């Protein structure tokens, strides 16, 4: 597949890394020659310095025979014009654009814009993706990561283990004997900074960060077995009333179960906009680091604090301060991946990486054939892939023990018709089954080969 990626920033670079690693023909375009050089030096891609929306630049990038264009520059206007030019001048079949401004999103999602007027096949909104990720964290407050698969029938849970975890120092193969009816599989473990797919003989230790795929009905029991509370979130304080905070607050107001939320926003104009847009949510104008204001927001009685300002350090410090004042759960929005190792030492329970959420969303739409869901873990270190098993797939009709999965891949769940089962070595994978697989980045191409999905993009 021939792909043009416009924008060589963090998101564009990661997408280029994924697609070039899968032997696609990738060209990266950016107005910043240094970013283009970084991409071409580190990745097997072609690079072109220039304005992504200029027809002559797209022509030199190979738009005349491109299969897809991904517009992920920092400018909404450039991304939209790029897709328009790709459509009108070069007839590129598939166009994906990253858009941030709420005004554009509202218009494009409404009837005002039809495809002929704004030819964008997929719109990716980082703010909406981050807000969705934040809501998932709040729905499972004792996890540091969470994602739904199989139409909500299975959940990926990120769990940090402590000394109080009942299953530490226990080989994973024994978990099946101890909890024979538990429909959950440990698919990934991060230990001392290294992420790996565990083997049955491996044990879990305090300090490990585990990724567990659980049947939705067994999430509460899974959390309990791994030493976590399944308490429902009822009171939330949001630090930051911008696009992300406002989207989260609106979603919380729209939920059937009552969740009491308070928003703290430093900018007075933004606080007034949030207050006008929200019905039941209290909006406080002030600094989210102010002890008096946090106390006024009743932070000690809140179940969670969600820090989503546009400044990473403010989010981290506000999370730490809220924890020091008695809030049991702190979640911070962090754009800079180099700050992520500080989360544990600072006691921040979970973080949201906008780049990872955006990359996951773009990958999900790129691999549109039989792949139903793709979730990127960490700094693009692994993926969890949900896909339908085809009759031509090498794994169709095989028992898991007989399949040639790479060392860094594990099956987390399997859906057979309307039934979701916990896979074991003797489970047979059949045509039409929907499979959820954890795979380290280096093993994703081999997993896609086994699923025969890498060529079926759209």
C-alpha positions in Angstrom: 0.0 0.0 0.0 1.3 3.5 -0.9 0.6 6.0 1.9 1.5 9.7 2.2 1.7 11.0 5.7 1.5 14.8 6.0 3.1 15.9 9.3 6.2 14.4 10.8 5.5 15.3 14.4 4.9 12.7 17.1 1.7 11.3 15.7 2.9 11.3 12.1 6.2 9.7 13.0 4.6 6.9 14.9 2.2 6.2 12.1 5.1 6.1 9.7 6.9 3.8 12.0 4.0 1.4 12.1 3.3 1.4 8.4 6.9 1.3 7.2 7.6 -1.6 9.5 4.8 -3.5 7.7 6.6 -3.0 4.4 4.3 -0.3 3.0 5.5 2.4 0.7 5.5 5.4 2.9 6.3 9.0 2.1 6.5 11.7 4.9 5.8 15.3 4.1 6.5 18.2 6.4 7.4 21.9 6.2 10.1 21.3 8.7 13.1 19.7 7.0 14.6 18.6 10.3 11.6 16.5 11.1 11.6 15.0 7.7 15.3 14.1 8.1 14.6 12.6 11.5 12.0 10.3 9.9 14.1 9.3 6.9 17.1 8.6 9.1 15.3 6.4 11.6 12.6 4.8 9.4 12.4 3.0 6.0 10.4 5.9 4.5 10.8 8.6 1.8 10.8 12.2 2.9 9.8 15.5 1.3 10.2 19.0 2.8 7.4 21.3 1.7 3.8 22.5 2.4 1.6 19.5 2.6 -1.4 21.2 1.0 0.4 22.4 -2.1 -0.5 20.3 -5.2 3.0 20.3 -6.6 4.4 19.0 -3.2 1.7 16.2 -3.1 2.5 15.4 -6.8 6.2 15.0 -6.0 5.2 12.8 -3.0 3.4 10.4 -5.3 -0.2 11.4 -4.8 -1.2 10.4 -8.3 -1.0 6.7 -7.4 -1.3 6.8 -3.6 -3.8 4.6 -1.8 -4.2 6.8 1.2 -3.3 10.2 2.6 -3.1 10.9 6.4 -3.1 14.6 7.2 -1.7 15.0 10.7 0.0 18.4 10.6 -0.5 20.9 13.5 -2.9 23.0 11.4 -6.6 22.0 10.9 -6.8 24.2 7.9 -3.7 22.6 6.2 -5.1 19.1 7.0 -8.5 19.9 5.4 -7.0 21.6 2.3 -4.6 18.6 1.9 -7.6 16.2 1.9 -9.5 18.4 -0.6 -6.5 18.6 -2.9 -5.9 14.9 -2.6 -9.5 14.3 -3.6 -10.1 16.9 -6.3 -6.7 16.9 -8.0 -5.3 13.4 -7.5 -8.4 11.2 -6.6 -6.7 9.6 -3.6 -9.1 6.8 -2.5 -8.9 7.3 1.2 -8.2 10.4 3.2 -7.8 10.8 7.0 -7.5 14.1 8.8 -6.7 15.1 12.3 -8.8 18.1 13.4 -8.8 19.9 16.7 -11.1 22.9 16.5 -14.6 22.2 17.8 -16.2 24.5 15.2 -14.9 22.4 12.4 -15.8 19.1 14.1 -19.4 20.3 14.7 -19.8 21.4 11.1 -18.2 18.3 9.5 -20.3 15.9 11.7 -23.5 17.8 10.8 -25.5 17.8 7.6 -23.9 21.1 6.5 -20.9 19.2 5.0 -21.4 16.3 2.7 -18.5 14.2 1.4 -18.5 16.1 -1.9 -17.9 19.4 -0.1 -15.4 18.2 2.5 -14.0 14.9 1.2 -12.5 13.5 4.4 -13.3 9.8 4.9 -12.2 9.7 8.6 -11.9 12.6 11.0 -9.7 12.1 14.1 -10.2 14.5 17.0 -7.4 14.2 19.6 -9.6 16.0 22.1 -12.4 13.5 21.7 -10.1 10.6 21.7 -8.5 11.9 25.0 -11.9 12.5 26.5 -13.0 8.9 25.7 -9.7 7.6 27.2 -10.4 9.7 30.3 -13.9 8.3 30.6 -12.6 4.7 30.3 -10.1 5.4 33.1 -12.9 6.8 35.3 -15.0 3.7 34.6 -12.2 1.5 36.0 -10.6 3.8 38.6 -8.2 1.2 40.0 -6.5 0.6 36.6 -3.8 2.7 34.8 -5.1 1.7 31.4 -8.5 0.5 30.0 -10.0 -0.3 26.6 -13.0 -2.2 25.4 -13.0 -5.0 22.8 -15.6 -7.4 21.3 -18.3 -4.7 21.4 -17.8 -4.1 25.1 -17.9 -7.8 25.9 -14.2 -7.9 26.9 -12.0 -5.3 28.7 -8.3 -4.7 28.6 -7.2 -3.7 32.1 -3.9 -2.2 33.1 -3.1 -3.2 36.7 -0.1 -2.3 38.9 0.6 -5.0 41.4 1.4 -4.4 45.0 2.4 -6.6 48.0 -1.3 -6.9 48.8 -2.0 -8.6 45.5 -3.2 -12.2 46.3 -1.6 -13.7 43.1 1.9 -12.3 43.3 4.7 -15.0 43.3 2.3 -17.4 41.6 3.0 -19.0 38.2 0.4 -17.9 35.7 -0.4 -21.5 34.8 -1.7 -21.9 38.4 -4.2 -19.1 38.0 -6.3 -21.3 35.8 -6.4 -24.0 38.6 -7.0 -21.5 41.4 -9.7 -19.6 39.6 -11.1 -22.1 37.1 -14.2 -20.1 36.2 -12.4 -16.7 35.8 -12.5 -15.5 32.2 -9.3 -13.5 32.2 -5.9 -13.8 30.7 -2.7 -11.9 31.5 -1.3 -11.0 28.1 1.4 -8.5 28.9 3.7 -7.6 31.8 6.0 -4.5 32.2 8.8 -5.2 34.6 11.6 -2.7 35.3 10.7 -0.8 32.1 10.6 -3.8 29.8 7.3 -5.0 28.3 6.9 -8.7 27.4 4.3 -11.4 26.8 4.5 -13.8 29.7 4.8 -17.6 29.5 2.7 -20.0 31.7 5.7 -20.6 34.0 6.3 -16.8 34.6 5.3 -15.4 38.0 4.0 -11.9 38.8 5.9 -9.7 41.3 5.1 -6.6 43.3 5.8 -3.6 41.1 4.8 -5.3 37.9 2.4 -3.5 35.6 0.1 -6.2 34.0 -2.2 -6.0 31.0 -5.2 -8.4 31.5 -8.0 -9.2 29.1 -11.1 -9.9 31.0 -14.7 -10.9 30.1 -16.8 -7.8 30.9 -18.9 -9.8 33.4 -15.7 -10.8 35.3 -14.1 -7.4 35.5 -15.1 -6.9 39.2 -13.8 -10.3 40.2 -10.6 -9.8 38.2 -9.9 -6.6 39.9 -10.5 -8.2 43.3 -8.2 -11.2 42.5 -5.4 -8.7 41.5 -5.9 -6.8 44.7 -7.8 -3.8 43.3 -11.0 -2.2 44.3 -14.0 -2.3 42.0 -15.7 0.7 43.7 -17.8 2.8 41.3 -16.7 6.4 40.7 -19.3 8.8 42.1 -17.5 12.1 42.6 -14.9 13.6 40.2 -12.9 16.8 40.2 -11.7 18.0 36.8 -8.7 20.3 36.7 -8.9 22.0 33.3 -12.1 23.2 31.7 -10.9 23.4 28.1 -12.0 21.2 25.2 -11.1 17.9 26.9 -12.4 18.8 30.4 -15.6 20.2 28.9 -16.2 17.1 26.8 -15.6 14.8 29.8 -17.9 16.9 32.0 -20.7 16.8 29.4 -20.3 13.0 29.0 -20.5 12.6 32.8 -23.7 14.7 32.9 -25.2 12.5 30.2 -24.7 9.2 32.0 -27.6 7.3 33.5 -25.8 6.7 36.7 -25.3 10.0 38.6 -21.7 11.2 38.8 -21.1 14.5 40.6 -18.4 16.5 38.9 -16.7 19.8 39.6 -14.5 21.6 37.2 -11.6 23.9 38.1 -10.5 26.3 35.3 -7.8 29.0 35.7 -8.9 31.1 32.7 -12.0 33.2 33.6 -13.3 33.3 30.0 -12.9 29.5 29.6 -14.5 28.9 33.0 -17.5 31.1 32.0 -17.9 29.1 28.7 -17.8 25.8 30.7 -20.4 27.1 33.2 -22.7 28.1 30.3 -22.3 24.8 28.6 -22.8 22.6 31.6 -26.1 22.1 33.5 -25.4 20.2 36.8 -21.6 20.6 37.0 -20.1 23.2 39.4 -17.4 25.3 37.7 -14.8 27.0 39.9 -12.5 29.7 38.5 -9.0 29.5 39.9 -5.7 27.6 40.0 -6.0 23.8 40.2 -2.8 23.9 42.4 -4.4 26.1 45.0 -4.9 24.1 48.2 -7.8 26.3 49.3 -9.6 25.9 45.9 -9.1 22.1 46.0 -10.4 22.0 49.5 -13.4 24.1 48.4 -14.0 21.5 45.6 -14.1 18.8 48.4 -11.1 17.0 46.9 -10.7 14.7 50.0 -14.2 13.2 49.5 -13.8 12.8 45.7 -13.2 9.4 44.2 -10.9 10.7 41.5 -9.2 13.8 40.1 -8.7 14.2 36.4 -6.0 16.8 35.4 -6.4 17.8 31.8 -5.0 21.3 31.3 -2.8 22.0 28.3 0.4 21.9 30.5 1.9 18.6 31.4 3.7 19.8 34.5 0.6 21.5 35.8 -1.3 18.3 35.4 1.3 16.3 37.2 1.6 18.7 40.1 -2.2 19.1 40.4 -2.5 15.3 40.6 0.2 15.0 43.3 -1.4 17.8 45.3 -4.8 16.2 45.1 -3.4 12.9 46.3 -1.7 14.7 49.2 -5.1 16.2 50.2 -6.7 12.7 50.3 -8.0 12.0 46.8 -7.5 8.2 46.3 -7.2 8.3 42.5 -5.3 10.8 40.3 -5.2 10.7 36.5 -3.0 13.1 34.5 -2.9 14.1 30.9 0.8 13.9 29.7 1.9 14.8 26.2 5.6 14.4 26.8 6.5 10.7 26.8 9.8 11.4 28.7 7.7 12.4 31.7 6.0 9.0 31.9 8.6 7.3 34.1 7.9 9.9 36.8 4.3 8.8 37.2 5.0 5.9 39.6 7.5 7.8 41.9 5.1 10.7 42.1 2.2 8.4 43.0 0.1 9.3 40.0 -2.3 6.4 39.4 -2.8 6.7 35.7 -1.9 8.9 32.8 -3.4 9.6 29.4 -1.0 10.0 26.4 -2.8 11.9 23.6 -0.4 10.7 21.1 -1.0 7.0 21.9 -4.8 7.5 21.8 -4.6 9.3 18.4 -2.3 6.8 16.9 -4.6 3.9 18.1 -7.6 5.6 16.5 -5.7 6.2 13.2 -4.5 2.6 13.1 -8.0 1.3 13.7 -9.2 3.1 10.6 -6.2 2.2 8.5 -6.6 -1.5 9.1 -10.2 -1.4 8.2 -10.7 -4.8 6.6 -11.2 -7.6 9.0 -9.5 -5.7 11.8 -12.2 -4.3 14.1 -10.1 -2.6 16.7 -6.4 -1.7 17.3 -5.1 -0.3 20.6 -1.6 1.0 21.0 0.2 0.3 24.3 2.8 2.5 25.8 5.1 4.3 23.4 3.9 2.1 20.5 5.6 -0.8 22.2 2.7 -3.2 21.6 -0.7 -3.5 20.1 -3.9 -5.3 21.0 -5.7 -6.3 17.8 -9.2 -7.5 17.4 -9.9 -9.2 14.1 -12.2 -11.7 12.4 -10.6 -15.0 11.5 -10.8 -15.6 7.7 -11.1 -19.1 6.1 -7.8 -18.4 4.4 -6.0 -17.6 7.6 -3.2 -20.1 8.6 -4.7 -20.3 12.1 -8.2 -21.2 11.0 -9.1 -24.7 12.2 -6.0 -24.9 14.5 -5.8 -25.3 18.2 -3.9 -22.5 19.9 -1.2 -24.9 21.0 -0.6 -25.9 17.4 -0.5 -22.3 15.9 2.8 -20.7 15.1 2.2 -17.4 17.0 5.4 -15.4 17.6 7.0 -15.3 21.0 5.7 -11.8 21.8 2.0 -12.6 21.0 -0.8 -14.0 23.2 -4.5 -14.6 22.6 -6.5 -12.7 25.2 -10.1 -13.5 24.2 -12.1 -15.3 21.5 -15.7 -14.7 20.4 -17.5 -17.6 19.0 -20.9 -16.5 17.7 -22.5 -14.6 20.7 -20.3 -16.4 23.2 -17.0 -14.9 24.5 -14.6 -17.6 25.8 -11.3 -17.6 27.7 -8.8 -19.2 25.4 -6.4 -21.9 26.5 -4.0 -24.2 24.7 -6.7 -26.6 23.6 -9.1 -24.0 22.2 -9.7 -24.3 18.5 -9.7 -21.1 16.4 -12.3 -21.4 13.7 -13.4 -19.4 10.6 -15.7 -16.5 11.7 -14.3 -16.3 15.2 -13.3 -12.9 16.4 -9.9 -12.9 18.2 -8.2 -10.5 20.5 -4.4 -10.7 20.4 -1.7 -8.9 22.3 1.4 -8.5 20.2 4.7 -6.7 20.8 5.5 -4.1 18.1 8.1 -6.3 16.4 5.7 -9.2 16.1 2.7 -7.3 14.7 3.6 -7.9 11.1 3.7 -11.7 11.7 0.4 -11.6 13.6 -1.2 -9.8 10.7 0.2 -12.4 8.3 -1.4 -15.1 10.4 -4.7 -13.3 10.4 -4.2 -12.3 6.7 -5.3 -8.8 7.3 -2.3 -6.6 6.5 -3.4 -6.2 2.8 -7.1 -5.7 3.5 -7.0 -2.0 4.5 -10.1 -0.6 3.0 
